[in-house]
Amino acid sequence: MSVKVDLKKWGRGNSLYIAAWIGMGITLFILLVLKLRLDILILIGPFIPYLIISLVRIRQELKR
Amino acid sequence: MILAHITVPLILYGFFPQLHLLSLLLGANISSLDALPTLIRKKTPKNPLAETHAATVLHTLFFFIVLFIPIYVFNPIVALSFMIGGFTHVLLDCLDEKGRMLLYPLSKKFYGPKILTYDFWTYVTDKKIFLLESSLFVAACIVLFIR
C-alpha cells in the first residue's frame, strides 16, 4: 500500500497542498488555544519535545 | 490519522457537550506518547509496520479501561471523557494498514479494517486522505464556533 515518492519534486508541485495541511494545523491550534486558554499547556506540554524532534527529522528527510 | 485525533473528539464534543473537552482531547492524544522510539531512530526501517509506535499498551482499548476506574473515583465525567477520547484514538488508528491490538491482553494480534496507509509520507501525500482530514477539520471548526 506504501508508494515511493520523490518528496522534493512532489513538494515543488504541491506547495498549495502543503500550505493547506500546515494552515489546517495552525488554525486548529489557534482555535483550541482560544477555547482552552491556559489549559492548552496540559495538552501540548508532553508533546513539545516530540514536535521539536519531528521538525528536525522532517527537515533531515527532506534534505536527503 | 494526524489532525483527526483532534477533530474527531471535537466533533464528538459538539454532539455531547456534557463531556469534559480537555480530558477528551488528552485521552485522544496520550497514546501518541509511544511515538518516541520512532522519532529518535537513526534509520527509517524498510518495513514501517515493524515499528514500536502503535505496538505498545498505550494503543489498546484495555489501557483506557484500566485508567477509567481510578479516574472515575476522582471525577466520573473526566473519566468517561478520557476513555472516549482514548477509544477514538485507537479506533481511528486501527483503520490504517497496521491495525491495532484491539483485543489486548487477550490477544496481541493487530486488528482493523486496514483501509488507510501507515507510512507518514504516503499518508500526507494522499489526496483522498487530505479530503477526509479537511472535511473533519471543517466540521470541527464549526463545532468550535458554535460551542
Backbone of each chain as ProteinMPNN parsed JSONL, in Angstrom:
{"seq_chain_A": "MSVKVDLKKWGRGNSLYIAAWIGMGITLFILLVLKLRLDILILIGPFIPYLIISLVRIRQELKR", "coords_chain_A": {"N_chain_A": [[0.822, -1.211, 0.0], [2.126, 1.171, 0.54], [3.707, 3.889, -1.186], [6.473, 4.89, -3.162], [7.756, 8.131, -3.059], [9.167, 11.002, -4.569], [10.077, 13.362, -2.554], [11.005, 16.057, -2.687], [10.53, 16.839, -5.339], [7.85, 16.363, -5.443], [6.946, 18.151, -3.491], [7.521, 20.645, -4.654], [5.67, 20.761, -6.708], [3.326, 20.743, -5.333], [2.831, 22.853, -3.554], [0.729, 24.426, -2.628], [-0.986, 22.554, -1.59], [0.56, 21.539, 0.52], [0.703, 23.858, 2.043], [-1.954, 24.034, 2.736], [-2.277, 21.845, 4.49], [-0.555, 22.64, 6.579], [-1.749, 25.032, 7.235], [-4.268, 24.176, 8.139], [-3.518, 22.819, 10.458], [-2.371, 24.899, 12.014], [-4.556, 26.656, 12.25], [-6.367, 25.048, 13.659], [-4.948, 24.751, 16.013], [-4.868, 27.415, 16.963], [-7.613, 27.885, 17.353], [-8.105, 26.022, 19.353], [-6.502, 27.039, 21.402], [-7.85, 29.398, 21.916], [-10.189, 28.332, 22.89], [-9.451, 26.623, 25.056], [-7.74, 28.121, 26.559], [-5.304, 28.657, 29.07], [-5.231, 25.988, 29.75], [-4.462, 24.605, 27.553], [-1.786, 24.128, 27.714], [-1.521, 21.862, 29.287], [-2.345, 19.966, 27.533], [-0.59, 20.201, 25.29], [1.925, 20.23, 26.418], [3.383, 17.669, 27.081], [4.027, 16.974, 24.495], [5.742, 18.758, 23.308], [8.631, 18.257, 23.191], [8.481, 16.153, 21.333], [7.472, 17.428, 19.096], [9.564, 19.124, 18.408], [11.602, 17.255, 17.826], [10.32, 15.936, 15.704], [10.136, 17.974, 13.742], [12.824, 18.405, 13.213], [13.507, 15.874, 12.205], [11.851, 15.732, 9.929], [12.936, 17.759, 8.412], [15.497, 16.708, 8.008], [14.85, 14.425, 6.495], [13.77, 15.581, 4.229], [15.98, 16.817, 3.191], [17.524, 14.746, 2.298]], "CA_chain_A": [[0.0, 0.0, 0.0], [3.006, 2.338, 0.546], [4.182, 4.269, -2.511], [7.695, 5.698, -3.114], [7.511, 9.474, -3.584], [10.29, 11.931, -4.507], [9.443, 14.425, -1.762], [11.37, 17.397, -3.158], [9.818, 17.064, -6.595], [6.424, 16.38, -5.092], [6.725, 19.383, -2.732], [7.512, 21.799, -5.564], [4.429, 20.743, -7.487], [2.137, 20.713, -4.467], [3.067, 23.793, -2.449], [-0.576, 24.858, -2.079], [-1.469, 21.407, -0.817], [1.343, 21.523, 1.768], [0.261, 25.037, 2.801], [-3.289, 23.727, 3.277], [-2.051, 20.968, 5.664], [0.024, 23.451, 7.663], [-2.795, 26.011, 7.598], [-5.291, 23.489, 8.956], [-2.911, 22.552, 11.765], [-2.216, 26.152, 12.771], [-5.908, 27.149, 12.566], [-6.915, 24.2, 14.718], [-4.212, 25.076, 17.234], [-5.316, 28.733, 17.442], [-8.988, 27.722, 17.857], [-8.024, 25.301, 20.632], [-5.95, 27.962, 22.404], [-8.94, 30.314, 22.271], [-11.202, 27.578, 23.637], [-8.943, 26.029, 26.299], [-6.889, 29.118, 27.269], [-4.041, 28.127, 29.624], [-5.306, 24.516, 29.826], [-3.803, 24.057, 26.36], [-0.433, 23.711, 28.111], [-1.622, 20.477, 29.782], [-2.499, 19.121, 26.349], [0.571, 20.197, 24.383], [3.171, 20.137, 27.185], [4.175, 16.442, 26.887], [4.359, 16.76, 23.085], [6.668, 19.779, 22.787], [9.87, 17.62, 22.709], [8.143, 15.356, 20.149], [7.315, 18.355, 17.977], [10.9, 19.591, 18.017], [12.279, 16.119, 17.174], [9.642, 15.682, 14.421], [10.511, 19.005, 12.778], [14.22, 18.141, 12.831], [13.506, 14.671, 11.366], [11.229, 16.042, 8.636], [13.936, 18.555, 7.688], [16.558, 15.783, 7.582], [14.346, 13.54, 5.441], [13.588, 16.382, 3.013], [17.312, 17.159, 2.671], [18.131, 13.557, 1.691]], "C_chain_A": [[0.86, 1.267, 0.0], [3.543, 2.595, -0.858], [5.424, 5.122, -2.339], [7.426, 7.052, -3.77], [8.806, 10.277, -3.479], [9.752, 13.198, -3.845], [9.75, 15.829, -2.272], [10.568, 17.77, -4.401], [8.322, 17.226, -6.302], [6.074, 17.699, -4.391], [6.645, 20.609, -3.626], [6.19, 21.887, -6.333], [3.169, 20.845, -6.64], [2.249, 21.679, -3.286], [1.759, 24.266, -1.797], [-1.152, 23.787, -1.157], [-0.761, 21.343, 0.544], [0.909, 22.686, 2.665], [-1.102, 24.775, 3.452], [-3.175, 22.849, 4.528], [-1.564, 21.801, 6.846], [-1.019, 24.446, 8.17], [-3.864, 25.397, 8.49], [-4.763, 23.253, 10.369], [-2.832, 23.81, 12.614], [-3.592, 26.704, 13.179], [-6.513, 26.376, 13.729], [-6.26, 24.525, 16.057], [-4.7, 26.408, 17.823], [-6.726, 28.623, 18.038], [-8.989, 27.009, 19.215], [-7.475, 26.192, 21.744], [-7.048, 28.917, 22.872], [-9.97, 29.622, 23.157], [-10.683, 27.148, 25.018], [-8.129, 27.002, 27.155], [-5.612, 28.455, 27.806], [-4.028, 26.601, 29.723], [-4.638, 23.846, 28.624], [-2.414, 23.528, 26.701], [-0.42, 22.267, 28.619], [-1.659, 19.52, 28.587], [-1.219, 19.05, 25.518], [1.901, 19.986, 25.11], [3.979, 18.878, 26.909], [4.666, 16.264, 25.443], [5.346, 17.77, 22.512], [8.012, 19.15, 22.354], [9.64, 16.806, 21.428], [8.071, 16.248, 18.91], [8.675, 18.806, 17.461], [11.639, 18.477, 17.263], [11.672, 15.864, 15.78], [10.081, 16.684, 13.361], [11.94, 18.792, 12.282], [14.273, 16.95, 11.871], [12.938, 14.943, 9.978], [12.234, 16.819, 7.772], [15.044, 17.651, 7.152], [16.091, 14.927, 6.403], [14.163, 14.295, 4.133], [14.931, 16.742, 2.376], [17.928, 15.987, 1.922], [17.812, 13.454, 0.215]], "O_chain_A": [[0.417, 2.315, -0.469], [3.803, 1.664, -1.621], [5.453, 5.993, -1.469], [6.932, 7.117, -4.895], [9.474, 10.252, -2.445], [9.067, 14.001, -4.476], [8.873, 16.693, -2.29], [10.009, 18.861, -4.501], [7.645, 18.1, -6.843], [5.031, 18.294, -4.665], [5.825, 21.501, -3.406], [5.67, 22.978, -6.568], [2.071, 21.014, -7.17], [1.825, 21.372, -2.172], [1.692, 24.476, -0.586], [-1.719, 24.076, -0.103], [-1.393, 21.124, 1.577], [0.766, 22.531, 3.877], [-1.371, 25.229, 4.564], [-3.883, 23.07, 5.511], [-2.08, 21.691, 7.958], [-1.152, 24.671, 9.373], [-4.309, 26.005, 9.463], [-5.475, 23.461, 11.352], [-3.183, 23.793, 13.793], [-3.773, 27.162, 14.308], [-7.089, 26.951, 14.652], [-6.921, 24.569, 17.095], [-4.919, 26.517, 19.03], [-7.005, 29.194, 19.093], [-9.768, 27.347, 20.107], [-7.922, 26.113, 22.889], [-7.166, 29.21, 24.062], [-10.548, 30.235, 24.055], [-11.382, 27.288, 26.021], [-7.864, 26.739, 28.328], [-4.918, 27.764, 27.061], [-2.963, 25.986, 29.774], [-4.291, 22.666, 28.675], [-1.922, 22.598, 26.061], [0.55, 21.537, 28.417], [-1.09, 18.429, 28.621], [-0.81, 17.97, 25.092], [2.893, 19.606, 24.489], [5.148, 18.98, 26.538], [5.6, 15.503, 25.19], [5.746, 17.654, 21.353], [8.499, 19.462, 21.267], [10.499, 16.773, 20.547], [8.538, 15.883, 17.831], [8.913, 18.866, 16.255], [12.226, 18.713, 16.207], [12.391, 15.613, 14.813], [10.365, 16.309, 12.224], [12.235, 18.969, 11.1], [14.976, 16.986, 10.862], [13.463, 14.456, 8.976], [12.364, 16.573, 6.572], [15.481, 17.793, 6.01], [16.829, 14.725, 5.439], [14.368, 13.738, 3.055], [15.012, 16.947, 1.165], [18.749, 16.18, 1.025], [18.247, 12.511, -0.446]]}, "seq_chain_B": "MILAHITVPLILYGFFPQLHLLSLLLGANISSLDALPTLIRKKTPKNPLAETHAATVLHTLFFFIVLFIPIYVFNPIVALSFMIGGFTHVLLDCLDEKGRMLLYPLSKKFYGPKILTYDFWTYVTDKKIFLLESSLFVAACIVLFIR", "coords_chain_B": {"N_chain_B": [[-3.766, 8.631, 11.103], [-3.799, 12.148, 11.527], [-4.575, 15.058, 12.015], [-7.083, 14.253, 12.68], [-7.094, 13.142, 15.202], [-7.564, 15.231, 16.809], [-9.712, 16.569, 15.645], [-11.87, 14.712, 15.488], [-12.522, 14.099, 18.268], [-13.383, 16.706, 18.882], [-15.639, 17.001, 17.263], [-17.223, 15.038, 18.415], [-17.551, 16.229, 20.879], [-19.171, 18.306, 20.108], [-21.565, 16.973, 19.667], [-22.01, 15.871, 22.162], [-22.011, 17.887, 24.518], [-21.795, 17.751, 27.247], [-19.555, 16.377, 27.907], [-16.127, 16.469, 29.136], [-14.009, 18.665, 27.735], [-11.143, 19.016, 27.718], [-10.211, 16.625, 28.914], [-11.18, 14.806, 27.101], [-9.676, 15.441, 24.822], [-7.124, 15.001, 25.847], [-7.188, 12.24, 26.386], [-7.505, 11.404, 23.783], [-5.052, 11.851, 22.68], [-2.947, 10.947, 24.228], [-2.019, 8.413, 23.654], [-0.213, 8.759, 21.613], [2.221, 9.166, 22.766], [3.879, 6.982, 22.628], [5.304, 7.249, 20.35], [7.899, 8.034, 20.495], [10.263, 6.216, 20.27], [10.182, 5.836, 17.497], [10.592, 8.4, 16.546], [13.178, 9.04, 17.407], [14.8, 7.217, 16.2], [17.596, 6.154, 14.169], [17.639, 5.245, 11.585], [15.242, 4.906, 8.988], [13.054, 2.233, 9.123], [12.853, -0.519, 6.774], [10.428, -1.727, 6.672], [7.789, -0.053, 7.753], [5.768, -0.998, 9.3], [6.816, -2.559, 11.253], [7.474, -1.099, 13.447], [7.912, 0.319, 16.832], [6.053, 2.223, 17.535], [2.636, 2.531, 18.122], [2.453, -0.09, 18.811], [2.411, -0.611, 21.432], [1.102, -0.833, 24.836], [-0.213, 1.538, 25.148], [-1.657, 2.01, 22.877], [-4.015, 0.542, 23.085], [-7.369, -0.554, 23.783], [-7.729, -1.571, 26.238], [-5.928, -0.233, 27.964], [-7.178, 2.227, 28.399], [-9.518, 1.433, 29.584], [-8.582, 0.364, 31.965], [-7.459, 2.673, 33.133], [-9.755, 4.147, 33.456], [-11.096, 3.398, 35.806], [-9.619, 4.314, 38.257], [-9.693, 7.093, 37.667], [-12.377, 7.582, 37.582], [-13.169, 7.566, 40.231], [-12.175, 9.973, 41.069], [-13.392, 11.867, 39.296], [-16.274, 11.306, 37.575], [-17.178, 12.308, 35.041], [-14.856, 13.321, 33.862], [-13.403, 10.943, 33.737], [-14.969, 9.395, 31.971], [-14.895, 11.007, 29.689], [-12.152, 10.977, 29.132], [-11.76, 8.266, 28.592], [-13.432, 7.885, 26.352], [-12.165, 9.605, 24.557], [-9.671, 8.298, 24.334], [-10.509, 5.886, 23.194], [-11.39, 6.819, 20.71], [-8.954, 7.472, 19.541], [-7.591, 4.976, 19.347], [-9.423, 3.486, 17.809], [-9.618, 5.008, 15.469], [-7.008, 4.835, 14.59], [-6.812, 2.126, 14.041], [-7.772, 1.926, 11.546], [-5.713, 2.097, 9.772], [-3.121, 0.396, 7.781], [-1.65, -1.117, 9.54], [-3.231, -1.797, 11.696], [-4.571, -2.346, 15.047], [-3.908, -3.472, 18.452], [-6.578, -4.543, 19.344], [-7.821, -6.412, 20.979], [-6.161, -6.749, 23.14], [-5.497, -7.52, 26.578], [-6.037, -10.102, 25.746], [-5.356, -10.975, 23.228], [-2.474, -10.487, 21.191], [-2.632, -9.766, 18.636], [-2.934, -7.734, 15.69], [-5.706, -5.847, 14.835], [-8.265, -4.622, 12.569], [-9.878, -2.675, 9.932], [-7.977, -1.877, 8.106], [-7.703, 0.106, 5.981], [-6.429, 2.481, 5.442], [-3.243, 4.106, 4.772], [-0.111, 3.487, 6.524], [2.46, 4.549, 6.659], [4.054, 7.682, 7.204], [4.753, 9.688, 5.176], [3.519, 8.71, 2.895], [0.972, 8.855, 3.747], [0.48, 11.665, 4.172], [0.757, 12.585, 1.605], [-1.304, 11.602, 0.178], [-4.129, 12.389, -1.571], [-6.793, 11.708, -1.194], [-6.913, 11.11, 1.461], [-6.297, 13.597, 2.434], [-8.609, 14.95, 1.735], [-10.465, 13.676, 3.401], [-9.404, 14.312, 5.965], [-9.526, 17.125, 5.835], [-12.255, 17.546, 5.627], [-13.142, 16.659, 8.113], [-11.82, 18.553, 9.609], [-13.152, 20.946, 8.894], [-15.689, 20.39, 9.94], [-15.009, 20.221, 12.656], [-14.169, 22.842, 13.149], [-16.578, 24.201, 12.815], [-17.968, 23.182, 15.006], [-16.374, 24.261, 17.09], [-16.877, 26.975, 16.727], [-19.601, 27.135, 17.202], [-19.933, 26.162, 19.869]], "CA_chain_B": [[-4.555, 9.837, 11.316], [-2.997, 13.223, 12.121], [-5.473, 16.055, 12.622], [-8.314, 13.577, 13.125], [-7.031, 12.868, 16.638], [-8.1, 16.422, 17.471], [-11.004, 16.958, 15.065], [-12.946, 13.762, 15.822], [-13.032, 14.406, 19.621], [-14.112, 17.982, 18.868], [-16.964, 16.736, 16.68], [-17.952, 14.32, 19.472], [-17.89, 17.246, 21.884], [-20.31, 19.031, 19.541], [-22.775, 16.164, 19.875], [-22.181, 15.619, 23.602], [-21.309, 18.992, 25.204], [-21.608, 17.462, 28.678], [-18.217, 15.783, 28.096], [-15.079, 17.417, 29.536], [-13.231, 18.795, 26.497], [-9.698, 18.799, 27.905], [-9.988, 15.191, 29.159], [-11.464, 14.129, 25.824], [-8.519, 15.66, 23.952], [-5.966, 14.333, 26.461], [-7.363, 10.805, 26.117], [-7.367, 11.16, 22.343], [-3.684, 12.083, 22.212], [-1.932, 10.371, 25.108], [-1.466, 7.211, 23.006], [0.892, 9.131, 20.717], [3.486, 9.238, 23.508], [4.762, 5.86, 22.278], [5.974, 7.524, 19.065], [9.278, 8.476, 20.734], [11.292, 5.383, 19.63], [10.135, 6.076, 16.053], [11.138, 9.726, 16.254], [14.618, 9.157, 17.674], [15.566, 6.183, 15.487], [18.56, 6.748, 13.242], [17.317, 4.838, 10.213], [13.858, 4.547, 8.752], [13.048, 0.809, 8.787], [12.283, -0.819, 5.449], [9.009, -2.009, 6.879], [7.308, 0.812, 8.836], [4.798, -1.719, 10.14], [7.531, -3.271, 12.314], [7.92, -0.118, 14.437], [7.364, 0.281, 18.191], [4.891, 3.1, 17.581], [1.328, 1.9, 17.97], [2.511, -1.507, 19.171], [2.522, -0.687, 22.893], [-0.173, -0.874, 25.559], [-0.875, 2.845, 25.006], [-2.567, 1.968, 21.733], [-5.012, -0.519, 23.272], [-8.596, -0.141, 24.481], [-7.519, -2.056, 27.607], [-5.227, 0.821, 28.696], [-8.139, 3.259, 28.793], [-10.482, 0.809, 30.505], [-7.879, 0.277, 33.259], [-7.336, 4.03, 33.696], [-11.096, 4.671, 33.728], [-11.511, 3.111, 37.182], [-9.12, 5.305, 39.243], [-10.108, 8.474, 37.352], [-13.806, 7.644, 37.895], [-13.276, 7.896, 41.661], [-11.873, 11.404, 41.147], [-14.447, 12.607, 38.591], [-16.843, 10.404, 36.559], [-17.25, 12.927, 33.703], [-13.481, 13.363, 33.354], [-13.042, 9.551, 33.428], [-15.699, 8.981, 30.77], [-14.374, 11.783, 28.558], [-10.8, 10.486, 28.854], [-11.872, 6.942, 27.977], [-13.99, 8.042, 24.997], [-11.083, 10.188, 23.76], [-8.708, 7.227, 24.069], [-11.123, 4.942, 22.258], [-11.402, 7.404, 19.349], [-7.59, 7.369, 19.001], [-7.277, 3.588, 18.977], [-10.312, 3.03, 16.738], [-9.24, 5.704, 14.23], [-5.714, 4.286, 14.173], [-6.926, 0.757, 13.524], [-8.151, 1.995, 10.131], [-4.53, 2.013, 8.903], [-2.759, -0.96, 7.365], [-1.042, -1.861, 10.642], [-4.25, -2.267, 12.638], [-4.165, -2.141, 16.44], [-4.154, -4.632, 19.316], [-7.886, -4.225, 19.916], [-8.236, -7.399, 21.991], [-5.135, -6.856, 24.178], [-4.42, -8.522, 26.686], [-6.459, -11.45, 25.336], [-4.608, -11.315, 22.023], [-1.539, -9.433, 20.772], [-2.788, -9.644, 17.189], [-3.391, -6.407, 15.255], [-6.987, -5.938, 14.136], [-8.777, -3.389, 11.986], [-10.222, -2.811, 8.513], [-6.731, -1.642, 7.361], [-8.034, 0.755, 4.705], [-5.576, 3.648, 5.23], [-1.812, 3.799, 4.798], [0.509, 3.718, 7.829], [3.667, 5.363, 6.491], [3.749, 9.108, 7.338], [4.813, 10.456, 3.93], [2.483, 8.205, 1.985], [-0.294, 9.337, 4.304], [0.252, 13.097, 3.93], [0.737, 12.909, 0.176], [-2.506, 11.004, -0.425], [-5.147, 13.446, -1.641], [-8.076, 11.231, -0.653], [-6.777, 11.269, 2.914], [-6.382, 15.04, 2.674], [-10.029, 15.296, 1.639], [-11.083, 13.168, 4.629], [-8.919, 15.109, 7.111], [-10.005, 18.507, 5.734], [-13.704, 17.538, 5.926], [-13.238, 16.58, 9.58], [-11.336, 19.852, 10.091], [-14.237, 21.924, 8.721], [-16.728, 20.034, 10.919], [-14.504, 20.576, 13.999], [-14.18, 24.31, 13.245], [-17.979, 24.587, 13.021], [-18.258, 22.855, 16.416], [-15.692, 25.231, 17.961], [-17.533, 28.285, 16.61], [-20.944, 27.048, 17.801], [-19.87, 25.954, 21.326]], "C_chain_B": [[-3.68, 10.908, 11.972], [-3.929, 14.219, 12.81], [-6.733, 15.412, 13.187], [-8.299, 13.253, 14.614], [-7.459, 14.086, 17.462], [-9.52, 16.68, 16.963], [-12.143, 16.015, 15.455], [-13.442, 13.965, 17.274], [-13.803, 15.727, 19.675], [-15.526, 17.81, 18.312], [-17.835, 16.004, 17.712], [-18.431, 15.289, 20.554], [-19.085, 18.089, 21.411], [-21.621, 18.298, 19.77], [-23.071, 15.957, 21.361], [-21.445, 16.684, 24.417], [-21.115, 18.759, 26.698], [-20.246, 16.807, 28.963], [-17.218, 16.878, 28.46], [-14.058, 17.5, 28.389], [-11.751, 18.475, 26.67], [-9.382, 17.313, 28.113], [-10.188, 14.382, 27.876], [-10.239, 14.237, 24.906], [-7.259, 14.991, 24.506], [-6.013, 12.83, 26.18], [-7.095, 10.481, 24.657], [-5.935, 11.322, 21.853], [-2.599, 11.421, 23.039], [-1.269, 9.127, 24.489], [-0.251, 7.534, 22.148], [2.224, 9.242, 21.434], [4.422, 8.077, 23.159], [5.448, 6.049, 20.917], [7.447, 7.866, 19.235], [10.347, 7.565, 20.098], [11.347, 5.582, 18.11], [10.816, 7.395, 15.705], [12.65, 9.797, 16.432], [15.455, 8.081, 16.972], [16.492, 6.856, 14.461], [18.227, 6.416, 11.797], [15.831, 4.531, 10.102], [13.822, 3.066, 8.377], [12.419, 0.56, 7.419], [10.788, -1.089, 5.563], [8.486, -1.164, 8.042], [6.347, 0.102, 9.784], [5.47, -2.43, 11.318], [7.974, -2.327, 13.434], [7.248, -0.291, 15.804], [6.074, 1.106, 18.257], [3.616, 2.32, 17.282], [1.327, 0.408, 18.302], [2.667, -1.66, 20.679], [1.118, -0.691, 23.514], [-0.93, 0.46, 25.446], [-1.882, 2.863, 23.857], [-3.564, 0.814, 21.858], [-6.226, 0.048, 24.013], [-8.457, -0.477, 25.972], [-6.897, -0.967, 28.502], [-6.225, 1.859, 29.231], [-9.205, 2.709, 29.741], [-9.869, 0.74, 31.91], [-7.788, 1.659, 33.914], [-8.686, 4.622, 34.108], [-11.449, 4.531, 35.215], [-10.941, 4.116, 38.2], [-9.573, 6.729, 38.954], [-11.585, 8.666, 37.718], [-14.025, 8.049, 39.355], [-13.084, 9.407, 41.852], [-12.988, 12.239, 40.509], [-15.01, 11.744, 37.456], [-16.869, 11.004, 35.147], [-15.862, 12.973, 33.047], [-13.061, 11.952, 32.91], [-13.683, 9.089, 32.123], [-15.144, 9.697, 29.532], [-13.001, 11.267, 28.139], [-10.869, 9.131, 28.126], [-12.416, 7.045, 26.542], [-12.912, 8.614, 24.057], [-10.069, 9.121, 23.362], [-9.24, 6.224, 23.063], [-11.113, 5.504, 20.832], [-10.012, 7.27, 18.72], [-7.318, 5.951, 18.483], [-8.135, 3.13, 17.791], [-10.011, 3.734, 15.409], [-7.941, 5.126, 13.679], [-5.851, 2.898, 13.559], [-7.402, 0.736, 12.067], [-6.927, 1.865, 9.214], [-4.088, 0.563, 8.7], [-2.067, -1.791, 8.451], [-2.099, -2.505, 11.532], [-3.784, -1.997, 14.054], [-4.538, -3.367, 17.269], [-5.473, -4.422, 20.062], [-8.283, -5.179, 21.042], [-7.189, -7.609, 23.085], [-5.809, -6.753, 25.548], [-4.82, -9.944, 26.267], [-5.67, -11.922, 24.117], [-3.678, -10.16, 21.668], [-1.595, -9.237, 19.257], [-3.329, -8.257, 16.838], [-4.655, -6.551, 14.407], [-7.375, -4.588, 13.536], [-9.08, -3.573, 10.514], [-9.027, -2.556, 7.58], [-6.986, -1.015, 5.995], [-7.161, 1.983, 4.424], [-4.111, 3.225, 5.283], [-1.219, 4.13, 6.166], [1.687, 4.676, 7.725], [3.322, 6.858, 6.422], [3.687, 9.837, 6.005], [3.761, 9.994, 2.928], [1.128, 8.743, 2.42], [-0.534, 10.801, 3.915], [0.224, 13.464, 2.441], [-0.479, 12.318, -0.552], [-3.651, 12.018, -0.402], [-6.522, 13.002, -1.138], [-8.072, 11.392, 0.871], [-6.89, 12.748, 3.283], [-7.85, 15.487, 2.669], [-10.776, 14.873, 2.915], [-10.694, 14.043, 5.829], [-9.471, 16.539, 7.042], [-11.512, 18.59, 5.999], [-13.915, 17.506, 7.443], [-12.814, 17.91, 10.216], [-12.447, 20.901, 10.021], [-15.335, 21.665, 9.76], [-16.294, 20.448, 12.335], [-14.506, 22.094, 14.196], [-15.602, 24.809, 13.507], [-18.363, 24.353, 14.479], [-17.642, 23.899, 17.34], [-16.352, 26.616, 17.898], [-18.896, 28.28, 17.302], [-20.863, 27.001, 19.331], [-19.146, 27.102, 22.015]], "O_chain_B": [[-2.903, 10.601, 12.876], [-4.056, 14.221, 14.034], [-7.374, 15.973, 14.076], [-9.355, 13.103, 15.229], [-7.687, 13.979, 18.667], [-10.422, 16.973, 17.748], [-13.256, 16.466, 15.723], [-14.651, 14.002, 17.499], [-14.767, 15.852, 20.429], [-16.482, 18.395, 18.82], [-19.019, 16.303, 17.867], [-19.545, 15.186, 21.066], [-19.904, 18.526, 22.22], [-22.655, 18.912, 20.032], [-24.23, 15.878, 21.768], [-20.368, 16.416, 24.949], [-20.358, 19.481, 27.346], [-19.836, 16.697, 30.118], [-17.418, 18.051, 28.144], [-13.341, 16.539, 28.109], [-11.171, 17.746, 25.865], [-8.409, 16.799, 27.562], [-9.472, 13.417, 27.606], [-9.82, 13.254, 24.295], [-6.433, 14.48, 23.75], [-5.014, 12.227, 25.788], [-6.537, 9.434, 24.328], [-5.634, 10.963, 20.715], [-1.451, 11.34, 22.602], [-0.108, 8.83, 24.768], [0.634, 6.698, 21.972], [3.259, 9.395, 20.785], [5.63, 8.177, 23.372], [6.087, 5.133, 20.399], [8.174, 7.979, 18.249], [11.256, 8.076, 19.445], [12.418, 5.506, 17.507], [11.523, 7.498, 14.703], [13.331, 10.521, 15.706], [16.675, 8.04, 17.131], [16.221, 7.949, 13.963], [18.496, 7.206, 10.893], [15.236, 3.963, 11.017], [14.481, 2.664, 7.419], [11.567, 1.323, 6.965], [9.999, -0.735, 4.687], [8.71, -1.514, 9.201], [6.135, 0.536, 10.917], [4.801, -2.851, 12.261], [8.771, -2.719, 14.286], [6.203, -0.928, 15.939], [5.125, 0.734, 18.947], [3.539, 1.558, 16.318], [0.325, -0.277, 18.099], [3.021, -2.739, 21.153], [0.105, -0.572, 22.823], [-2.147, 0.501, 25.629], [-2.838, 3.637, 23.869], [-3.918, 0.183, 20.862], [-6.111, 1.01, 24.773], [-8.984, 0.22, 26.84], [-7.296, -0.803, 29.655], [-6.12, 2.306, 30.373], [-9.727, 3.43, 30.591], [-10.536, 1.017, 32.907], [-8.015, 1.793, 35.117], [-8.759, 5.481, 34.987], [-12.03, 5.44, 35.807], [-11.715, 4.719, 38.944], [-9.813, 7.5, 39.882], [-12.0, 9.756, 38.111], [-14.958, 8.789, 39.668], [-13.743, 10.031, 42.684], [-13.47, 13.201, 41.107], [-14.308, 11.476, 36.48], [-16.615, 10.301, 34.169], [-15.709, 12.705, 31.855], [-12.449, 11.779, 31.856], [-13.03, 8.474, 31.279], [-14.949, 9.09, 28.479], [-12.714, 11.134, 26.949], [-10.13, 8.889, 27.172], [-11.922, 6.377, 25.635], [-12.766, 8.169, 22.919], [-9.656, 9.044, 22.205], [-8.509, 5.766, 22.184], [-10.865, 4.777, 19.87], [-9.889, 6.993, 17.527], [-6.881, 5.756, 17.349], [-7.639, 2.468, 16.88], [-10.135, 3.127, 14.345], [-7.787, 4.95, 12.471], [-5.093, 2.536, 12.66], [-7.437, -0.317, 11.43], [-7.068, 1.563, 8.029], [-4.592, -0.36, 9.34], [-1.913, -3.005, 8.313], [-1.905, -3.602, 12.056], [-2.692, -1.463, 14.243], [-5.36, -4.187, 16.861], [-5.479, -4.156, 21.264], [-9.006, -4.788, 21.959], [-7.308, -8.543, 23.877], [-6.687, -5.899, 25.672], [-4.034, -10.879, 26.416], [-5.354, -13.104, 23.986], [-4.041, -8.994, 21.822], [-0.708, -8.616, 18.672], [-4.096, -7.675, 17.605], [-4.676, -7.269, 13.408], [-6.87, -3.545, 13.95], [-8.596, -4.523, 9.899], [-9.046, -2.959, 6.417], [-6.542, -1.538, 4.973], [-7.146, 2.481, 3.299], [-3.777, 2.145, 5.769], [-1.764, 4.964, 6.89], [1.888, 5.518, 8.6], [2.421, 7.26, 5.686], [2.707, 10.524, 5.714], [3.186, 10.804, 2.202], [0.261, 9.043, 1.6], [-1.596, 11.148, 3.398], [-0.275, 14.526, 2.067], [-0.649, 12.519, -1.754], [-4.085, 12.45, 0.666], [-7.322, 13.831, -0.706], [-9.078, 11.756, 1.48], [-7.49, 13.109, 4.296], [-8.267, 16.298, 3.495], [-11.608, 15.616, 3.435], [-11.552, 14.459, 6.608], [-9.843, 17.106, 8.069], [-11.993, 19.589, 6.534], [-14.752, 18.229, 7.982], [-13.374, 18.334, 11.227], [-12.658, 21.654, 10.972], [-15.845, 22.598, 10.381], [-17.099, 20.958, 13.114], [-14.812, 22.578, 15.286], [-15.813, 25.716, 14.312], [-18.994, 25.199, 15.112], [-18.299, 24.375, 18.266], [-16.382, 27.339, 18.894], [-19.303, 29.273, 17.906], [-21.612, 27.696, 20.017], [-19.0, 27.096, 23.237]]}, "name": "protein", "num_of_chains": 2, "seq": "MSVKVDLKKWGRGNSLYIAAWIGMGITLFILLVLKLRLDILILIGPFIPYLIISLVRIRQELKRMILAHITVPLILYGFFPQLHLLSLLLGANISSLDALPTLIRKKTPKNPLAETHAATVLHTLFFFIVLFIPIYVFNPIVALSFMIGGFTHVLLDCLDEKGRMLLYPLSKKFYGPKILTYDFWTYVTDKKIFLLESSLFVAACIVLFIR"}
